[in-house]
Amino acid sequence: MVLAEMVLPRAETEQGCRSRLGSLAEVVLAELAILVPAWRINTQAEMHGGGSESEVTWEDQQNINKFGRLNNRFHELENEIKTTKVRFLQEANDNLEDASNELILSDEDVVRFQIGEVFTHVPREEVENRLEKMKEETSKSLVKLEEEKDSILAQMAELKKILYGKFKDSINLEED
């Protein structure tokens, strides 16, 4: 008898639990909204006792995050460009130039050419072509890094316009 009473109201109990859970979830969310205010950026005037506030939307936060990632990549590129200039332009380019000069002075048709850690015998014309190709690659890699740097600067400028347009003086995106 008791088992039958427990089984019969089961459908009723599920509906009641669902409605109670739904209302409980609404109460919890309402409490969280009170405890955790929306993100906002305080202006200088508000910090000193009055003024306005700007809510940071999800899109604004994504723009700020993107600006931060671009700024980090920009600094990485600057360092990479400096090391590339030093390494390729001074060391590698000098070595390639020396190799080209030695090749011009050489009378041999087959030249020893280093590939990795091994020297191989390669026809003179192929060595000349490889040396020219290596010079071009070093120049192209530097140009590619410079282009990426310029692209990042353009994206950062666009994000600055958007973010400064909305938040005015309450956000600082400049380097110190």
N, C-alpha and C positions, 0 to 999 in steps of 0.2 A: 504494500500500500504506500509506504513512504517512497519507495523507488518509483512508483507510477507518478506520484505527485512531483517528484524531482524531474522526471522525463518530460512530462506534459508542458510545463512552463518554459522549457528550454528555448523555444523560438522567441518567446516573449523576453526572456532574459538576454538573448543575444542582441535583440533590438534595443533593449534598455541600456546594455553595456556600450553599444556603439554610440548611442546618443549621449550617454554620460562621458564617454571618452572624447567625443567631438567637442562637447562643451568644456571639458577639462583642458583640452588642447587650446581652445580659444582663450581660456583664462590664463594659461601659462604664457601664451604669446603676448597677451595684453600686459602681463607683468614684466616680461622681458622688454617690451617696448618702453615701459616706464624706467626700468633699471638701466637699459643700454640705449642712450639717446643716439640719434642719427649722427653720422660723422659730420663734422663741420670744421670749417677753417675760420679761426678768429682773426679779425682785423686788428690792427694796432690800436684803433680807437676803442674797440670792445675790450681789449686786454687792459686798457687804462680806465675802464669804467663807462662804457656806453658805446654804442655803435651798432653795426649790423653783423650778421653772420651769413655765411654761404654754405648751403648743404653740398656735400661732396657726393655726387651720384656715382653709380657703378661705372659709367662711361668716363667720368672725370678721373676716377681712381685708375682705370685702365690707361688713360692718357698719361697720368703721372708715372705709373709703373713703366710704360713704354719709354717715356723720357729718361727715366733712370737707367733702363737697359741700354738705350742709345748712348747716353753719356758715358757709361762704363765701356761700351764697345769703342767709342770715340777715343778714349784714353788708351785702350789697348792698341788701337790702330796707330796712334801717335808713337807709342813705344816701338811697335813692330816696324814702322816706317824708319825710325831712327836706326834701329839695329840692322834693317835691310840695307839702308844707305851705307852704313859703315862696312858691313860684311861684303855685300855684293859690289858696291861701287869702288871701294878701295882694294879689298883683298882679291875677290874673284875676278873683277874686271882687270886688275893688274896682272893676275895670273893668266887670264885669257889673252891679254895683249902680249905678254911675254911669250906665250905658246905660239901665237900668230907670228911674232917676229922670228922665233926660232925656226918655224916652219918655212918662212921665206928664205932664210939663210941655208936651210938644209937642201942637199942635192939628191936625197934619197926619194925613190918613188913610193916606198912602203915605210911608214913611220910607226914607232911605238906610241900607242895612245892608251892612257889610263882610263879604265872603266871600273868604277868602284875601287877595289884594292888590287886589281889585276891589270897588267900591261898586255895589250894585244897589238899585233901587227895589222895596221889598217892602211889602205891606200891614201896617198897624200890628199887627193881631191875630197875624199870623204871626211878626212880630219878637218880640212878647211871649212867644209859645210857645217860640220858639227860645232866648230868653234864659233862660227857666225850665229848659228842657232842658239847656242848657249848665251851669247851676248844679248841677243834679242829677248830671250826668256827672262834674263835678269832685269832688263829695262821694262818689259811688260808687267812683271810682277810688281814692280814699284809703281808703275802707272795705275795698275788695278787697285792697289792699296790706297793711292791718292784719290781715285774716283770713288771708292767706297767711303772714304773719309768725307768727301764733299757731299755725297748723298746723305750721310748721317747728319751732317751739319744742316742741310736743307730740311730734313725731317724734324730735327730739334727746333729749328726756327719756326716751323709751322705749329708744332705743339706749344711753343712758348706763346705764340699769338693767341691760340685757343685758350690756354690756361690763364694767361695774364688778362685776357678779355673777360673771363668770368670772375677770377678771384682778385684782380687788381693787385694791390700791394700786400695782400695777405699771404701770398706765396712767393718764395724766392727760388728761382731756377738758375741763378747766376753762380759762377764759380767764385770762390772767395780768394 
